[in-house]
Amino acid sequence: MAFQPPYSPSLFRKRDNASGASVVAIDNKIEQAMDLVKNHLMYAVREEVEILKEQIRELVEKNSQLERENTLLKTLASPEQLEKFQSCLSPEEPAPESPQVPEAPGGSAV
């Protein structure tokens, strides 16, 4: 007696076509989900970039304001006050980014 499979080969081919179609459908769903995730992430990143740009603008503005205030205070301070201030700074704590102060017309640093 010859071995006979419990199914016909044509049935197996149909199952292959059906499973092939389902694989394509699954691939499409995965691609759609990945696109959705990518779009969501891109939106979130753009939003965060805008927030950071605004924070940078605010910090640049605040820095400019403080630099102007610092320059004004240096011009109004007497050389004795500046010397006293410099002596108060400990060597362990360097002055925060102290720019070179241009010499005043009298020859003393301001």
N, CA, C and O atoms as a printed pandas DataFrame, in Angstrom:
     atom_number atom_name residue_name chain_id  residue_number  x_coord  y_coord  z_coord
0              1         N          MET        A               1    0.837   -1.158    0.000
1              2        CA          MET        A               1    0.000    0.000    0.000
2              3         C          MET        A               1    0.893    1.235    0.000
3              4         O          MET        A               1    1.800    1.327    0.827
4              5         N          ALA        A               2    0.665    2.184   -0.898
5              6        CA          ALA        A               2    1.477    3.394   -1.048
6              7         C          ALA        A               2    1.022    4.444   -0.045
7              8         O          ALA        A               2   -0.149    4.517    0.326
8              9         N          PHE        A               3    1.989    5.256    0.384
9             10        CA          PHE        A               3    1.678    6.313    1.352
10            11         C          PHE        A               3    0.895    7.420    0.674
11            12         O          PHE        A               3    1.284    7.899   -0.391
12            13         N          GLN        A               4   -0.177    7.817    1.267
13            14        CA          GLN        A               4   -0.968    8.927    0.754
14            15         C          GLN        A               4   -1.079    9.998    1.825
15            16         O          GLN        A               4   -1.539    9.732    2.936
16            17         N          PRO        A               5   -0.649   11.228    1.483
17            18        CA          PRO        A               5   -0.747   12.292    2.476
18            19         C          PRO        A               5   -2.209   12.619    2.775
19            20         O          PRO        A               5   -3.068   12.423    1.915
20            21         N          PRO        A               6   -2.504   13.111    3.970
21            22        CA          PRO        A               6   -3.888   13.404    4.347
22            23         C          PRO        A               6   -4.421   14.659    3.665
23            24         O          PRO        A               6   -5.552   15.066    3.934
24            25         N          TYR        A               7   -3.643   15.276    2.798
25            26        CA          TYR        A               7   -4.072   16.484    2.107
26            27         C          TYR        A               7   -3.609   16.402    0.668
27            28         O          TYR        A               7   -2.705   15.639    0.330
28            29         N          SER        A               8   -4.233   17.186   -0.159
29            30        CA          SER        A               8   -3.816   17.195   -1.555
30            31         C          SER        A               8   -2.782   18.299   -1.759
31            32         O          SER        A               8   -2.856   19.315   -1.068
32            33         N          PRO        A               9   -1.830   18.154   -2.666
33            34        CA          PRO        A               9   -0.830   19.184   -2.914
34            35         C          PRO        A               9   -1.460   20.519   -3.314
35            36         O          PRO        A               9   -0.909   21.571   -2.988
36            37         N          SER        A              10   -2.579   20.506   -3.999
37            38        CA          SER        A              10   -3.205   21.771   -4.394
38            39         C          SER        A              10   -3.707   22.529   -3.168
39            40         O          SER        A              10   -3.655   23.759   -3.129
40            41         N          LEU        A              11   -4.190   21.800   -2.177
41            42        CA          LEU        A              11   -4.628   22.437   -0.942
42            43         C          LEU        A              11   -3.448   23.120   -0.259
43            44         O          LEU        A              11   -3.595   24.216    0.282
44            45         N          PHE        A              12   -2.277   22.481   -0.279
45            46        CA          PHE        A              12   -1.076   23.040    0.320
46            47         C          PHE        A              12   -0.667   24.331   -0.396
47            48         O          PHE        A              12   -0.266   25.301    0.248
48            49         N          ARG        A              13   -0.771   24.339   -1.736
49            50        CA          ARG        A              13   -0.428   25.540   -2.499
50            51         C          ARG        A              13   -1.372   26.685   -2.133
51            52         O          ARG        A              13   -0.933   27.827   -1.997
52            53         N          LYS        A              14   -2.640   26.395   -1.976
53            54        CA          LYS        A              14   -3.597   27.435   -1.600
54            55         C          LYS        A              14   -3.236   27.992   -0.220
55            56         O          LYS        A              14   -3.308   29.196    0.026
56            57         N          ARG        A              15   -2.854   27.092    0.654
57            58        CA          ARG        A              15   -2.471   27.534    1.983
58            59         C          ARG        A              15   -1.230   28.431    1.898
59            60         O          ARG        A              15   -1.138   29.418    2.628
60            61         N          ASP        A              16   -0.275   28.104    1.019
61            62        CA          ASP        A              16    0.911   28.931    0.813
62            63         C          ASP        A              16    0.507   30.319    0.318
63            64         O          ASP        A              16    1.005   31.327    0.819
64            65         N          ASN        A              17   -0.388   30.372   -0.657
65            66        CA          ASN        A              17   -0.829   31.663   -1.176
66            67         C          ASN        A              17   -1.532   32.469   -0.090
67            68         O          ASN        A              17   -1.337   33.678    0.031
68            69         N          ALA        A              18   -2.349   31.777    0.693
69            70        CA          ALA        A              18   -3.062   32.469    1.764
70            71         C          ALA        A              18   -2.076   32.971    2.813
71            72         O          ALA        A              18   -2.193   34.099    3.290
72            73         N          SER        A              19   -1.104   32.132    3.171
73            74        CA          SER        A              19   -0.144   32.567    4.175
74            75         C          SER        A              19    0.757   33.653    3.605
75            76         O          SER        A              19    1.179   34.545    4.341
76            77         N          GLY        A              20    1.060   33.601    2.321
77            78        CA          GLY        A              20    1.844   34.655    1.673
78            79         C          GLY        A              20    1.104   35.973    1.718
79            80         O          GLY        A              20    1.698   37.021    1.974
80            81         N          ALA        A              21   -0.185   35.922    1.469
81            82        CA          ALA        A              21   -0.995   37.144    1.521
82            83         C          ALA        A              21   -1.064   37.671    2.952
83            84         O          ALA        A              21   -1.040   38.880    3.184
84            85         N          SER        A              22   -1.149   36.753    3.901
85            86        CA          SER        A              22   -1.226   37.213    5.286
86            87         C          SER        A              22    0.117   37.789    5.734
87            88         O          SER        A              22    0.151   38.718    6.541
88            89         N          VAL        A              23    1.217   37.249    5.219
89            90        CA          VAL        A              23    2.536   37.808    5.540
90            91         C          VAL        A              23    2.647   39.219    4.980
91            92         O          VAL        A              23    3.166   40.113    5.648
92            93         N          VAL        A              24    2.164   39.424    3.762
93            94        CA          VAL        A              24    2.191   40.756    3.159
94            95         C          VAL        A              24    1.315   41.708    3.981
95            96         O          VAL        A              24    1.703   42.851    4.226
96            97         N          ALA        A              25    0.148   41.245    4.400
97            98        CA          ALA        A              25   -0.742   42.076    5.206
98            99         C          ALA        A              25   -0.078   42.439    6.537
99           100         O          ALA        A              25   -0.168   43.579    6.993
100          101         N          ILE        A              26    0.580   41.469    7.148
101          102        CA          ILE        A              26    1.273   41.733    8.413
102          103         C          ILE        A              26    2.410   42.720    8.182
103          104         O          ILE        A              26    2.606   43.645    8.970
104          105         N          ASP        A              27    3.163   42.520    7.093
105          106        CA          ASP        A              27    4.248   43.447    6.767
106          107         C          ASP        A              27    3.715   44.869    6.576
107          108         O          ASP        A              27    4.330   45.835    7.027
108          109         N          ASN        A              28    2.572   44.989    5.908
109          110        CA          ASN        A              28    1.963   46.310    5.708
110          111         C          ASN        A              28    1.561   46.945    7.039
111          112         O          ASN        A              28    1.771   48.138    7.257
112          113         N          LYS        A              29    0.983   46.135    7.920
113          114        CA          LYS        A              29    0.585   46.648    9.237
114          115         C          LYS        A              29    1.819   47.097   10.026
115          116         O          LYS        A              29    1.796   48.142   10.677
116          117         N          ILE        A              30    2.888   46.310    9.965
117          118        CA          ILE        A              30    4.123   46.674   10.664
118          119         C          ILE        A              30    4.669   47.977   10.097
119          120         O          ILE        A              30    5.083   48.859   10.850
120          121         N          GLU        A              31    4.671   48.102    8.778
121          122        CA          GLU        A              31    5.167   49.321    8.140
122          123         C          GLU        A              31    4.330   50.535    8.551
123          124         O          GLU        A              31    4.873   51.603    8.832
124          125         N          GLN        A              32    3.006   50.364    8.584
125          126        CA          GLN        A              32    2.131   51.457    9.006
126          127         C          GLN        A              32    2.408   51.848   10.459
127          128         O          GLN        A              32    2.448   53.031   10.797
128          129         N          ALA        A              33    2.598   50.839   11.312
129          130        CA          ALA        A              33    2.876   51.118   12.719
130          131         C          ALA        A              33    4.213   51.840   12.865
131          132         O          ALA        A              33    4.333   52.774   13.658
132          133         N          MET        A              34    5.211   51.412   12.104
133          134        CA          MET        A              34    6.515   52.071   12.163
134          135         C          MET        A              34    6.421   53.507   11.662
135          136         O          MET        A              34    7.046   54.401   12.231
136          137         N          ASP        A              35    5.655   53.738   10.615
137          138        CA          ASP        A              35    5.456   55.105   10.116
138          139         C          ASP        A              35    4.767   55.974   11.166
139          140         O          ASP        A              35    5.127   57.135   11.360
140          141         N          LEU        A              36    3.782   55.403   11.833
141          142        CA          LEU        A              36    3.073   56.133   12.880
142          143         C          LEU        A              36    4.025   56.501   14.020
143          144         O          LEU        A              36    4.010   57.632   14.507
144          145         N          VAL        A              37    4.847   55.548   14.437
145          146        CA          VAL        A              37    5.817   55.804   15.499
146          147         C          VAL        A              37    6.813   56.865   15.047
147          148         O          VAL        A              37    7.143   57.777   15.805
148          149         N          LYS        A              38    7.295   56.743   13.799
149          150        CA          LYS        A              38    8.256   57.717   13.277
150          151         C          LYS        A              38    7.640   59.114   13.251
151          152         O          LYS        A              38    8.281   60.080   13.666
152          153         N          ASN        A              39    6.414   59.229   12.771
153          154        CA          ASN        A              39    5.743   60.531   12.729
154          155         C          ASN        A              39    5.560   61.114   14.129
155          156         O          ASN        A              39    5.758   62.309   14.349
156          157         N          HIS        A              40    5.181   60.253   15.067
157          158        CA          HIS        A              40    4.993   60.711   16.440
158          159         C          HIS        A              40    6.319   61.202   17.024
159          160         O          HIS        A              40    6.369   62.261   17.651
160          161         N          LEU        A              41    7.385   60.440   16.822
161          162        CA          LEU        A              41    8.694   60.835   17.338
162          163         C          LEU        A              41    9.178   62.125   16.690
163          164         O          LEU        A              41    9.727   62.992   17.371
164          165         N          MET        A              42    8.983   62.261   15.390
165          166        CA          MET        A              42    9.404   63.472   14.697
166          167         C          MET        A              42    8.650   64.685   15.249
167          168         O          MET        A              42    9.242   65.746   15.448
168          169         N          TYR        A              43    7.368   64.531   15.493
169          170        CA          TYR        A              43    6.574   65.617   16.058
170          171         C          TYR        A              43    7.098   65.983   17.450
171          172         O          TYR        A              43    7.274   67.159   17.767
172          173         N          ALA        A              44    7.346   64.963   18.274
173          174        CA          ALA        A              44    7.832   65.207   19.634
174          175         C          ALA        A              44    9.202   65.883   19.604
175          176         O          ALA        A              44    9.466   66.787   20.397
176          177         N          VAL        A              45   10.068   65.453   18.699
177          178        CA          VAL        A              45   11.402   66.044   18.597
178          179         C          VAL        A              45   11.300   67.490   18.136
179          180         O          VAL        A              45   11.974   68.361   18.687
180          181         N          ARG        A              46   10.463   67.761   17.128
181          182        CA          ARG        A              46   10.294   69.147   16.661
182          183         C          ARG        A              46    9.791   70.045   17.786
183          184         O          ARG        A              46   10.251   71.174   17.954
184          185         N          GLU        A              47    8.843   69.525   18.548
185          186        CA          GLU        A              47    8.290   70.289   19.663
186          187         C          GLU        A              47    9.388   70.586   20.694
187          188         O          GLU        A              47    9.500   71.711   21.180
188          189         N          GLU        A              48   10.182   69.587   21.018
189          190        CA          GLU        A              48   11.267   69.769   21.985
190          191         C          GLU        A              48   12.314   70.738   21.449
191          192         O          GLU        A              48   12.852   71.539   22.213
192          193         N          VAL        A              49   12.614   70.685   20.165
193          194        CA          VAL        A              49   13.581   71.605   19.554
194          195         C          VAL        A              49   13.081   73.039   19.677
195          196         O          VAL        A              49   13.858   73.940   19.993
196          197         N          GLU        A              50   11.802   73.260   19.431
197          198        CA          GLU        A              50   11.245   74.611   19.562
198          199         C          GLU        A              50   11.352   75.118   21.000
199          200         O          GLU        A              50   11.680   76.282   21.228
200          201         N          ILE        A              51   11.077   74.254   21.955
201          202        CA          ILE        A              51   11.185   74.634   23.365
202          203         C          ILE        A              51   12.631   74.997   23.693
203          204         O          ILE        A              51   12.885   76.003   24.354
204          205         N          LEU        A              52   13.576   74.182   23.234
205          206        CA          LEU        A              52   14.989   74.448   23.507
206          207         C          LEU        A              52   15.464   75.716   22.814
207          208         O          LEU        A              52   16.258   76.465   23.384
208          209         N          LYS        A              53   14.994   75.976   21.591
209          210        CA          LYS        A              53   15.364   77.215   20.902
210          211         C          LYS        A              53   14.889   78.429   21.694
211          212         O          LYS        A              53   15.611   79.419   21.817
212          213         N          GLU        A              54   13.684   78.350   22.224
213          214        CA          GLU        A              54   13.149   79.457   23.019
214          215         C          GLU        A              54   13.973   79.644   24.291
215          216         O          GLU        A              54   14.263   80.775   24.682
216          217         N          GLN        A              55   14.347   78.548   24.932
217          218        CA          GLN        A              55   15.175   78.645   26.141
218          219         C          GLN        A              55   16.530   79.263   25.804
219          220         O          GLN        A              55   17.051   80.069   26.574
220          221         N          ILE        A              56   17.095   78.896   24.675
221          222        CA          ILE        A              56   18.381   79.462   24.250
222          223         C          ILE        A              56   18.235   80.960   24.021
223          224         O          ILE        A              56   19.079   81.741   24.462
224          225         N          ARG        A              57   17.164   81.367   23.331
225          226        CA          ARG        A              57   16.930   82.804   23.109
226          227         C          ARG        A              57   16.843   83.558   24.443
227          228         O          ARG        A              57   17.432   84.628   24.602
228          229         N          GLU        A              58   16.105   82.987   25.392
229          230        CA          GLU        A              58   15.957   83.637   26.692
230          231         C          GLU        A              58   17.293   83.720   27.422
231          232         O          GLU        A              58   17.603   84.739   28.039
232          233         N          LEU        A              59   18.080   82.653   27.354
233          234        CA          LEU        A              59   19.372   82.653   28.037
234          235         C          LEU        A              59   20.360   83.620   27.390
235          236         O          LEU        A              59   21.134   84.278   28.086
236          237         N          VAL        A              60   20.334   83.707   26.071
237          238        CA          VAL        A              60   21.214   84.654   25.376
238          239         C          VAL        A              60   20.840   86.076   25.760
239          240         O          VAL        A              60   21.705   86.915   26.009
240          241         N          GLU        A              61   19.538   86.335   25.803
241          242        CA          GLU        A              61   19.071   87.670   26.197
242          243         C          GLU        A              61   19.482   87.986   27.637
243          244         O          GLU        A              61   19.960   89.085   27.916
244          245         N          LYS        A              62   19.301   87.040   28.544
245          246        CA          LYS        A              62   19.674   87.232   29.949
246          247         C          LYS        A              62   21.184   87.434   30.068
247          248         O          LYS        A              62   21.637   88.287   30.831
248          249         N          ASN        A              63   21.960   86.658   29.320
249          250        CA          ASN        A              63   23.418   86.789   29.340
250          251         C          ASN        A              63   23.843   88.176   28.856
251          252         O          ASN        A              63   24.718   88.800   29.455
252          253         N          SER        A              64   23.235   88.655   27.788
253          254        CA          SER        A              64   23.558   89.992   27.271
254          255         C          SER        A              64   23.237   91.061   28.305
255          256         O          SER        A              64   24.010   91.996   28.516
256          257         N          GLN        A              65   22.085   90.905   28.942
257          258        CA          GLN        A              65   21.680   91.866   29.970
258          259         C          GLN        A              65   22.690   91.871   31.118
259          260         O          GLN        A              65   23.088   92.936   31.588
260          261         N          LEU        A              66   23.103   90.690   31.568
261          262        CA          LEU        A              66   24.058   90.607   32.667
262          263         C          LEU        A              66   25.434   91.156   32.265
263          264         O          LEU        A              66   26.121   91.780   33.073
264          265         N          GLU        A              67   25.827   90.916   31.007
265          266        CA          GLU        A              67   27.104   91.464   30.535
266          267         C          GLU        A              67   27.069   92.990   30.514
267          268         O          GLU        A              67   28.038   93.642   30.904
268          269         N          ARG        A              68   25.952   93.558   30.057
269          270        CA          ARG        A              68   25.818   95.018   30.064
270          271         C          ARG        A              68   25.856   95.561   31.489
271          272         O          ARG        A              68   26.513   96.565   31.764
272          273         N          GLU        A              69   25.143   94.885   32.391
273          274        CA          GLU        A              69   25.122   95.305   33.791
274          275         C          GLU        A              69   26.527   95.210   34.399
275          276         O          GLU        A              69   26.953   96.103   35.132
276          277         N          ASN        A              70   27.229   94.138   34.093
277          278        CA          ASN        A              70   28.589   93.949   34.604
278          279         C          ASN        A              70   29.515   95.051   34.095
279          280         O          ASN        A              70   30.306   95.604   34.858
280          281         N          THR        A              71   29.415   95.365   32.816
281          282        CA          THR        A              71   30.245   96.423   32.234
282          283         C          THR        A              71   29.944   97.761   32.894
283          284         O          THR        A              71   30.856   98.522   33.217
284          285         N          LEU        A              72   28.663   98.044   33.094
285          286        CA          LEU        A              72   28.272   99.297   33.739
286          287         C          LEU        A              72   28.820   99.376   35.157
287          288         O          LEU        A              72   29.356  100.406   35.568
288          289         N          LEU        A              73   28.685   98.284   35.903
289          290        CA          LEU        A              73   29.182   98.286   37.281
290          291         C          LEU        A              73   30.695   98.462   37.325
291          292         O          LEU        A              73   31.220   99.133   38.214
292          293         N          LYS        A              74   31.394   97.863   36.368
293          294        CA          LYS        A              74   32.848   98.022   36.334
294          295         C          LYS        A              74   33.237   99.457   36.021
295          296         O          LYS        A              74   34.216   99.970   36.564
296          297         N          THR        A              75   32.490  100.097   35.163
297          298        CA          THR        A              75   32.827  101.482   34.827
298          299         C          THR        A              75   32.507  102.423   35.988
299          300         O          THR        A              75   33.169  103.448   36.150
300          301         N          LEU        A              76   31.506  102.089   36.791
301          302        CA          LEU        A              76   31.118  102.951   37.912
302          303         C          LEU        A              76   31.949  102.694   39.163
303          304         O          LEU        A              76   32.008  103.538   40.057
304          305         N          ALA        A              77   32.591  101.530   39.228
305          306        CA          ALA        A              77   33.364  101.193   40.425
306          307         C          ALA        A              77   34.713  101.901   40.401
307          308         O          ALA        A              77   35.315  102.099   39.345
308          309         N          SER        A              78   35.165  102.273   41.579
309          310        CA          SER        A              78   36.485  102.898   41.681
310          311         C          SER        A              78   37.556  101.814   41.611
311          312         O          SER        A              78   37.266  100.643   41.858
312          313         N          PRO        A              79   38.786  102.188   41.279
313          314        CA          PRO        A              79   39.862  101.187   41.243
314          315         C          PRO        A              79   40.025  100.476   42.587
315          316         O          PRO        A              79   40.358   99.291   42.617
316          317         N          GLU        A              80   39.797  101.177   43.696
317          318        CA          GLU        A              80   39.912  100.556   45.017
318          319         C          GLU        A              80   38.831   99.485   45.205
319          320         O          GLU        A              80   39.092   98.411   45.745
320          321         N          GLN        A              81   37.622   99.797   44.752
321          322        CA          GLN        A              81   36.532   98.818   44.871
322          323         C          GLN        A              81   36.834   97.586   44.025
323          324         O          GLN        A              81   36.613   96.457   44.462
324          325         N          LEU        A              82   37.335   97.803   42.825
325          326        CA          LEU        A              82   37.669   96.671   41.959
326          327         C          LEU        A              82   38.777   95.823   42.568
327          328         O          LEU        A              82   38.728   94.594   42.512
328          329         N          GLU        A              83   39.774   96.481   43.149
329          330        CA          GLU        A              83   40.875   95.749   43.780
330          331         C          GLU        A              83   40.359   94.941   44.963
331          332         O          GLU        A              83   40.738   93.785   45.147
332          333         N          LYS        A              84   39.494   95.555   45.763
333          334        CA          LYS        A              84   38.915   94.856   46.915
334          335         C          LYS        A              84   38.095   93.652   46.450
335          336         O          LYS        A              84   38.161   92.577   47.046
336          337         N          PHE        A              85   37.340   93.841   45.404
337          338        CA          PHE        A              85   36.535   92.741   44.855
338          339         C          PHE        A              85   37.436   91.599   44.383
339          340         O          PHE        A              85   37.167   90.432   44.666
340          341         N          GLN        A              86   38.504   91.940   43.663
341          342        CA          GLN        A              86   39.421   90.926   43.166
342          343         C          GLN        A              86   40.080   90.173   44.316
343          344         O          GLN        A              86   40.302   88.967   44.216
344          345         N          SER        A              87   40.391   90.863   45.395
345          346        CA          SER        A              87   41.050   90.214   46.531
346          347         C          SER        A              87   40.079   89.290   47.278
347          348         O          SER        A              87   40.502   88.342   47.939
348          349         N          CYS        A              88   38.784   89.572   47.169
349          350        CA          CYS        A              88   37.785   88.718   47.831
350          351         C          CYS        A              88   37.627   87.370   47.133
351          352         O          CYS        A              88   37.206   86.388   47.746
352          353         N          LEU        A              89   37.964   87.333   45.863
353          354        CA          LEU        A              89   37.836   86.070   45.142
354          355         C          LEU        A              89   38.958   85.139   45.578
355          356         O          LEU        A              89   40.135   85.496   45.522
356          357         N          SER        A              90   38.584   83.955   46.007
357          358        CA          SER        A              90   39.610   83.006   46.438
358          359         C          SER        A              90   40.267   82.366   45.224
359          360         O          SER        A              90   39.635   82.242   44.176
360          361         N          PRO        A              91   41.534   81.956   45.350
361          362        CA          PRO        A              91   42.214   81.319   44.214
362          363         C          PRO        A              91   41.567   79.990   43.819
363          364         O          PRO        A              91   41.683   79.567   42.669
364          365         N          GLU        A              92   40.888   79.330   44.760
365          366        CA          GLU        A              92   40.227   78.058   44.433
366          367         C          GLU        A              92   39.014   78.284   43.538
367          368         O          GLU        A              92   38.657   77.410   42.748
368          369         N          GLU        A              93   38.384   79.438   43.652
369          370        CA          GLU        A              93   37.209   79.769   42.854
370          371         C          GLU        A              93   37.570   80.835   41.839
371          372         O          GLU        A              93   37.553   82.024   42.158
372          373         N          PRO        A              94   37.897   80.428   40.622
373          374        CA          PRO        A              94   38.225   81.450   39.620
374          375         C          PRO        A              94   36.990   82.270   39.271
375          376         O          PRO        A              94   35.860   81.788   39.341
376          377         N          ALA        A              95   37.234   83.507   38.899
377          378        CA          ALA        A              95   36.125   84.385   38.505
378          379         C          ALA        A              95   35.443   83.788   37.290
379          380         O          ALA        A              95   36.122   83.301   36.385
380          381         N          PRO        A              96   34.118   83.812   37.245
381          382        CA          PRO        A              96   33.400   83.227   36.111
382          383         C          PRO        A              96   33.653   84.017   34.843
383          384         O          PRO        A              96   33.169   85.137   34.678
384          385         N          GLU        A              97   34.419   83.413   33.955
385          386        CA          GLU        A              97   34.715   83.975   32.635
386          387         C          GLU        A              97   34.910   85.479   32.677
387          388         O          GLU        A              97   34.141   86.225   32.071
388          389         N          SER        A              98   35.925   85.922   33.383
389          390        CA          SER        A              98   36.185   87.360   33.445
390          391         C          SER        A              98   36.881   87.801   32.164
391          392         O          SER        A              98   38.046   87.472   31.946
392          393         N          PRO        A              99   36.162   88.556   31.304
393          394        CA          PRO        A              99   36.766   89.010   30.052
394          395         C          PRO        A              99   37.812   90.079   30.323
395          396         O          PRO        A              99   37.791   90.725   31.371
396          397         N          GLN        A             100   38.720   90.263   29.385
397          398        CA          GLN        A             100   39.738   91.295   29.519
398          399         C          GLN        A             100   39.045   92.647   29.529
399          400         O          GLN        A             100   38.263   92.963   28.633
400          401         N          VAL        A             101   39.336   93.434   30.542
401          402        CA          VAL        A             101   38.723   94.744   30.677
402          403         C          VAL        A             101   39.612   95.752   29.954
403          404         O          VAL        A             101   40.808   95.824   30.236
404          405         N          PRO        A             102   39.057   96.527   29.032
405          406        CA          PRO        A             102   39.885   97.512   28.335
406          407         C          PRO        A             102   40.336   98.611   29.295
407          408         O          PRO        A             102   39.655   98.932   30.268
408          409         N          GLU        A             103   41.494   99.174   28.995
409          410        CA          GLU        A             103   42.017  100.218   29.867
410          411         C          GLU        A             103   41.220  101.493   29.671
411          412         O          GLU        A             103   40.809  101.832   28.562
412          413         N          ALA        A             104   41.015  102.186   30.772
413          414        CA          ALA        A             104   40.311  103.471   30.716
414          415         C          ALA        A             104   41.304  104.526   30.210
415          416         O          ALA        A             104   42.514  104.296   30.227
416          417         N          PRO        A             105   40.802  105.670   29.763
417          418        CA          PRO        A             105   41.703  106.724   29.256
418          419         C          PRO        A             105   42.777  107.115   30.248
419          420         O          PRO        A             105   43.846  107.554   29.824
420          421         N          GLY        A             106   42.554  106.982   31.543
421          422        CA          GLY        A             106   43.530  107.337   32.561
422          423         C          GLY        A             106   44.630  106.298   32.697
423          424         O          GLY        A             106   45.590  106.530   33.433
424          425         N          GLY        A             107   44.530  105.169   32.020
425          426        CA          GLY        A             107   45.555  104.147   32.063
426          427         C          GLY        A             107   45.263  103.055   33.075
427          428         O          GLY        A             107   45.994  102.065   33.115
428          429         N          SER        A             108   44.220  103.190   33.900
429          430        CA          SER        A             108   43.909  102.149   34.868
430          431         C          SER        A             108   42.840  101.226   34.316
431          432         O          SER        A             108   41.963  101.651   33.564
432          433         N          ALA        A             109   42.919   99.977   34.691
433          434        CA          ALA        A             109   41.920   99.005   34.224
434          435         C          ALA        A             109   40.612   99.273   34.942
435          436         O          ALA        A             109   40.607   99.614   36.125
436          437         N          VAL        A             110   39.504   99.122   34.234
437          438        CA          VAL        A             110   38.197   99.399   34.813
438          439         C          VAL        A             110   37.414   98.130   34.862
439          440         O          VAL        A             110   36.270   98.128   35.318
